[in-house]
Amino acid sequence: MDIIRLSVPGTLRYRDVVLRVVAAACKLVREMATVKQEPSRASHEFDDKVVSAVGEAFNNVAIHAYRDLPPGAVVLEIDIEADTITLRLSDTGRAFEPGIEVQKTPALDTLRESHMGLYIMRVCMDKVTYRPGSGEAVPNQLTLTKRFAPS
């Protein structure tokens, strides 16, 4: 297993940096999982879903966890295996408690756009877990896992 580690300030200014690293990591997973070939529809879907989920996660940290606080770091660790990518985002901002209501499919016609992040993460990824932290010593940690299944 290969691990990529990146630490950036938890502000939206660094979102693109994180997403470019994630897109490159997705390519590495796809290369390990298949014989060299032109990117397929499954390849594009894999990349799009992982990048979308991480984008939503990073937005949540920058907009909500560090709201009205000095922006701390967001640490991204990416584990690359033969056909799976696992991404861990850690921050020391405010924790959140994903309630039972956000685990269900929201009523999309009544949900404000700004409340769709967790739903998007769960739809895009195979597994989503969150562990609230308690400050610097134990950061909040969101883990996203997706398996690449070439077509």
C-alpha positions as CSV (number, residue, x, y, z in Angstrom):
1,M,0.0,0.0,0.0
2,D,1.3,3.5,-0.9
3,I,0.3,6.5,1.2
4,I,0.3,10.1,0.0
5,R,0.1,12.8,2.7
6,L,-0.8,16.4,2.1
7,S,-1.4,19.2,4.6
8,V,-3.0,22.5,3.5
9,P,-4.6,25.4,5.3
10,G,-8.4,24.8,5.8
11,T,-9.6,27.5,3.5
12,L,-11.3,27.3,0.1
13,R,-8.3,28.9,-1.5
14,Y,-6.5,25.4,-1.2
15,R,-9.4,23.3,-2.5
16,D,-8.1,23.1,-6.0
17,V,-4.7,21.8,-4.8
18,V,-6.4,19.1,-2.8
19,L,-8.6,18.0,-5.7
20,R,-5.7,17.9,-8.2
21,V,-3.8,15.6,-5.8
22,V,-6.9,13.4,-5.4
23,A,-7.4,13.2,-9.2
24,A,-3.8,12.1,-9.6
25,A,-4.2,9.5,-6.9
26,C,-7.3,8.1,-8.6
27,K,-5.2,7.7,-11.8
28,L,-2.6,5.7,-9.8
29,V,-5.3,3.4,-8.5
30,R,-6.8,2.9,-12.0
31,E,-3.3,2.1,-13.4
32,M,-2.7,-0.5,-10.6
33,A,-6.1,-2.1,-11.2
34,T,-6.0,-2.5,-15.0
35,V,-3.7,-3.3,-17.9
36,K,-2.8,0.0,-19.7
37,Q,-5.8,1.1,-21.8
38,E,-7.6,4.2,-22.7
39,P,-9.7,5.6,-19.8
40,S,-13.1,4.0,-19.9
41,R,-16.4,5.3,-18.7
42,A,-15.8,3.4,-15.4
43,S,-12.5,5.3,-15.1
44,H,-14.1,8.7,-15.5
45,E,-17.0,7.8,-13.1
46,F,-14.5,6.6,-10.5
47,D,-12.5,9.8,-10.7
48,D,-15.5,12.1,-10.8
49,K,-17.1,10.4,-7.7
50,V,-14.0,10.4,-5.6
51,V,-13.1,14.0,-6.5
52,S,-16.7,15.2,-5.9
53,A,-16.8,13.5,-2.5
54,V,-13.5,15.0,-1.4
55,G,-14.5,18.4,-2.7
56,E,-17.7,18.3,-0.6
57,A,-15.7,17.1,2.4
58,F,-13.1,19.9,2.0
59,N,-15.9,22.5,1.6
60,N,-17.4,21.3,4.9
61,V,-14.2,21.7,6.8
62,A,-13.4,25.1,5.3
63,I,-16.9,26.5,5.5
64,H,-18.2,24.9,8.7
65,A,-15.5,23.4,10.9
66,Y,-13.3,26.5,10.8
67,R,-16.1,29.0,10.6
68,D,-15.3,32.0,12.8
69,L,-12.0,30.4,13.8
70,P,-8.5,30.9,12.6
71,P,-8.1,28.4,9.8
72,G,-6.2,25.3,10.9
73,A,-4.8,22.6,8.7
74,V,-6.6,20.0,6.7
75,V,-4.4,16.9,6.5
76,L,-5.3,14.5,3.7
77,E,-3.9,11.0,3.7
78,I,-4.6,8.9,0.6
79,D,-4.0,5.1,0.8
80,I,-3.6,3.6,-2.6
81,E,-4.1,-0.2,-3.1
82,A,-4.5,-2.3,-6.2
83,D,-8.1,-1.5,-6.7
84,T,-9.1,0.8,-3.8
85,I,-8.6,4.3,-2.6
86,T,-9.1,5.4,1.0
87,L,-8.9,9.1,1.8
88,R,-8.7,10.4,5.4
89,L,-9.3,14.1,6.0
90,S,-8.4,15.3,9.4
91,D,-9.0,18.8,10.9
92,T,-9.1,20.4,14.3
93,G,-12.1,22.6,13.7
94,R,-15.6,22.1,15.1
95,A,-16.8,18.5,15.0
96,F,-20.3,17.7,13.8
97,E,-22.6,14.9,14.7
98,P,-24.2,13.4,11.6
99,G,-27.7,12.8,12.8
100,I,-30.0,10.0,11.8
101,E,-31.8,12.3,9.4
102,V,-28.7,12.9,7.2
103,Q,-28.1,9.2,6.8
104,K,-31.4,8.8,4.9
105,T,-31.9,10.0,1.4
106,P,-33.0,13.7,1.8
107,A,-36.1,15.1,0.2
108,L,-34.1,16.7,-2.7
109,D,-36.9,19.1,-3.7
110,T,-36.9,20.8,-0.2
111,L,-33.2,20.5,0.7
112,R,-31.1,23.6,0.4
113,E,-28.0,23.2,-1.8
114,S,-25.7,23.9,1.1
115,H,-26.9,20.8,3.0
116,M,-26.2,18.2,0.4
117,G,-22.5,17.5,1.1
118,L,-22.8,14.4,3.3
119,Y,-25.4,13.0,1.1
120,I,-23.2,13.5,-2.0
121,M,-20.3,11.8,-0.2
122,R,-22.4,8.8,0.7
123,V,-23.7,8.4,-2.8
124,C,-20.3,8.7,-4.4
125,M,-18.3,6.5,-2.1
126,D,-18.5,2.9,-1.0
127,K,-17.9,3.7,2.6
128,V,-18.0,6.9,4.6
129,T,-17.1,7.1,8.3
130,Y,-16.6,10.1,10.6
131,R,-15.0,10.3,14.0
132,P,-15.4,13.6,15.9
133,G,-12.2,14.8,17.6
134,S,-11.4,16.8,20.6
135,G,-9.1,19.5,19.5
136,E,-5.4,19.4,18.6
137,A,-4.6,16.1,20.3
138,V,-7.4,14.1,18.6
139,P,-8.5,15.7,15.3
140,N,-11.9,15.1,13.6
141,Q,-11.4,12.4,10.9
142,L,-13.5,11.7,7.9
143,T,-12.7,8.5,6.0
144,L,-13.9,7.9,2.4
145,T,-13.3,4.6,0.6
146,K,-14.0,3.6,-3.0
147,R,-13.1,0.5,-5.0
148,F,-12.3,0.8,-8.7
149,A,-14.1,-1.8,-10.8
150,P,-12.9,-1.6,-14.4
151,S,-15.5,-2.3,-17.0
